[in-house]
C-alpha cells in the first residue's frame, strides 16, 4: 500500500484560503463513545459498542472505549484545547445510554448534567455547540429488543431526542439527528464489522428504513418543541461513484454504488421517495424496505442543513477481475478499482477533487445548505524528539480538501462550514486505537494531549482566512 506518509511531504504554510466568507463555520468534531470513557459512571448503561468490543476478534487488539480519551473526566481542559485551535464550533455527540439509560423511560439527571456542563463550558469560551443525537451508541437493551431492524427503535429514538432537546435546547441551537445511517445499517447489520455485528442484508435494509423514520420522527419533535432548533439536519457519509469505463457494465456498477450509498438516503429525505432502481436491486437480493403508510412524509420532514462526511471517492467496475459480469451468487458485480493515488493509513485513496464533484452534485440534485461535518485523515503519527508531531501529510490532506470546498462554493454549492475529524486521536471503532485522526495527539498511557503541526496549521488557516474575508 502507498501511504502519503511514505513520500517526503512538507506541510504547506498557513495562508488564507480564498473563497470562504467571514461567516464560514470552522469546527472540530468528535463522538461520545470514541472519546468519553467512563462507560459505567453516573448511571450510563452499556451500548452496543460496549458489547461488541467484548466479542473476540471484533476490534483490533481487543480494545474498547472503557477509558478512551478520558474526556468525561477531562472535559474542561479539552474545551480549553478546542478554544486554543481558534474554531467557532464543536461538533460532539450525546451518549443515548447516559441520557436515557436502557433506551426507555425518563432522562437520567446525572448523565444529562455532564452535557449541561460541556455546553456551558463551550458557550463560555465562545464556541457554538453542534450536537449529534446518535453516533452509533445504541442502548444494548434496544438491540436486545430487535435493534434498528425493529420499528419500535425509531419510536424510542424520537422519545430520547425529545428528552435530550428538552434538557439542552435552550442553549444548543444546532442539532443533527443521526451520524452516517449507512454505517449503522450496512456495517452493523449486513457486514457485521461494526456493532451489533449482524450479517443479514434484510436486517440491514429494515435498519435503513427505521433509522430514517427515527430521524424524521425526531425532527418533527424538535421542530414542535420550545426552543426549536435554528439548524436541524442529518449527517451522511457520502462519496463519488465513477464508472471505470464507459461500458454498460461499469456504468451500471457506478449507478448501483451511488444508489446504495447516496440516493437510498437522500431521495427519501429530500424528495420523499425511495429510488426505484435501488428497490429493484434490493429485491434481486431478497431484501426490501418495510415502508408503512405515511412513513415517507415523516422521513421527508424539511431539513435546514445536510451534514456531509467525506473521506474518499471511488471508481467502480461492473465485472470481476477476470471479466465476468456476475459474482458467485449470480448477482451483478460492483467492484472498486484503485486509482493508484496515495492513501491514508486507513488505506483510503486521497482524492480531494472528488469532494468538489460531490458537493456540486449534491447542490444540483438535492439543493440543501451543507456543512462538512467530518473530513480528515489517519496517518501513522509519531512524537518527534522535539516533542512535536510533524504530520505534514495530514496538513496537506486538510489544505487540499478545504480548497476543494472553496472550489465547490465557487461552482455554486452552498457549503457553509467545515469541521475537521477529529479534535483528537480516539477510539476508531473496529480499528481500536491503532488509527490516529486527531489534530491533537493523545498518549493513551498518560492521556497527555499534544497539538500536532496540522492542528497549529488549522488554527492559523482559520485566523488568516477570516481576516482576509473580513478585508
Ligand atoms: C466516520 C465516523 C467517525 C470516524 C471517521 C473516521 O465514518 O463517523 O466516527 O470513525 O469515520
Boltz pocket constraint, residues with backbone or C-beta under 6 A from the ligand:
constraints:
  - pocket:
      binder: B
      contacts: [[A, 31], [A, 34], [A, 179], [A, 180], [A, 183], [A, 237], [A, 309], [A, 374], [A, 421], [A, 427], [A, 428], [A, 429], [A, 437]]
      max_distance: 6.0
